[in-house]
Amino acid sequence: MIKLIALIFLLWLFYKIVFDFIVPVYQSTKQVRRQMSDIQDRMRQQYQQQQQAQQAAEQQHQRASTQQRPADKGDYIDFEEVK
């Protein structure tokens, strides 16, 4: 009889430990990992957007600088003749 009561108590204790401690810890760990993964994905997306915006700005700057440069006419110097 005492062995049965001890076995029931141990089973009940095991059940309480598993479902009141181990399962919630596992679920919260899983949730935290998912949230960290989401945060990393968002940061990666923001970084890529910044890189794309920076590249676009550099390309516009390069286009603008090449369009504003006067055409190189060689060594010719424009002057007026003095009489």
Secondary structure, DSSP 8 states (H G I E B T S, - for coil): -HHHHHHHHHHHHHHHHIIIIIHHHHHHHHHHHHHHHHHHHHHHHHHHHHHHHHHHHHHHHHHHHHHHS----TT--------
